[in-house]
Amino acid sequence: MNDQLLFRQPNSGDAKGMRVLARESQVLSVNSTYFYALMARHFQATCMVAEGGEGAICGYVVGYCPPEQPDTLFVWQVGVAKSCQGAGLGKRLLIALLQQKQPDFLEATIAPGNQASINLFSSVARHFGVSNTFSEEPFFSGEDLGVEQEVEHLMRIGPFSSQGYNSN
Ligand SMILES: CC(C)(COP(=O)(O)OP(=O)(O)OC[C@H]1O[C@@H](n2cnc3c(N)ncnc32)[C@H](O)[C@@H]1OP(=O)(O)O)[C@@H](O)C(=O)NCCC(=O)NCCS
């Protein structure tokens, strides 16, 4: 199935599909449809969707470049439909987005218990042959997020080089 997917930048019409995947994951924070539409409109160049047959969205990445770190792509969410998980789609989405945007660094916050996410980002770092670090101090504390057990640590990957992008 993965071979027939179309990887492309999202548009506001994809917002509902992205939100459905977030909700179905039972792991991701589910934001409003308006929020996904806004990201698809204003941050299109740092987001990516995978479109399957009949236009259904089966995976997405939402990210942006923090204003004070324009060399860094910060990924807020990666979501893959349950039926497509474990087949390399999350990794392919991130690689496609990195090759499109070509940032120097990739960052994401990850809950220490989310092994799938840790492995996903580590695998992307290995793909490009760059290092990744996982902060010891929380990036957001449970108190920040209003849920005591939801600590998020920062994974920082890179530096990437244009040579690395061209050879991968
Ligand atoms: C995390 C997620 C996006 C991964 O997408 P995916 O398409 O299933 O992952 P891939 O098949 O591309 O696998 C990428 C790597 O992660 C590993 N991985 C994927 N799912 C895993 C799991 N459940 N447990 C452990 N490792 C896992 C794979 O083994 C692979 O590693 P490798 O390249 O060293 O073999 C997907 O599981 C998901 O949508 N989960 C719910 C939402 C979430 O947690 N998002 C991440 C936080 S933003």
The ligand as an ORCA input file, in Angstrom:
! r2SCAN-3c Opt
* xyz 0 1
  C       5.103      6.928     16.025
  C       4.512      6.634     14.650
  C       4.307      7.954     13.910
  C       5.519      5.765     13.893
  O       5.079      5.612     12.542
  P       5.276      4.233     11.777
  O       4.973      4.446     10.353
  O       4.523      3.167     12.476
  O       6.863      3.977     12.015
  P       7.886      3.345     10.966
  O       7.320      2.068     10.440
  O       8.287      4.362      9.978
  O       9.094      2.969     11.912
  C      10.181      3.867     12.144
  C      11.060      3.271     13.238
  O      10.346      3.280     14.476
  C      10.222      1.947     15.001
  N       8.871      1.787     15.545
  C       7.693      2.085     14.929
  N       6.665      1.760     15.726
  C       7.205      1.246     16.861
  C       6.650      0.739     18.079
  N       5.319      0.695     18.273
  N       7.504      0.336     19.047
  C       8.849      0.394     18.881
  N       9.437      0.863     17.744
  C       8.611      1.283     16.751
  C      10.419      1.038     13.819
  O      10.903     -0.232     14.215
  C      11.416      1.819     12.968
  O      12.715      1.638     13.466
  P      13.893      1.039     12.510
  O      13.939      1.948     11.302
  O      15.094      1.124     13.386
  O      13.463     -0.337     12.160
  C       3.175      5.853     14.732
  O       3.374      4.692     15.524
  C       2.055      6.684     15.347
  O       1.320      7.372     14.638
  N       1.896      6.581     16.682
  C       0.886      7.349     17.400
  C       1.244      8.826     17.448
  C       2.628      9.111     18.029
  O       3.030      8.578     19.057
  N       3.356     10.013     17.315
  C       4.707     10.387     17.676
  C       4.748     11.527     18.585
  S       4.594     13.079     17.765
*
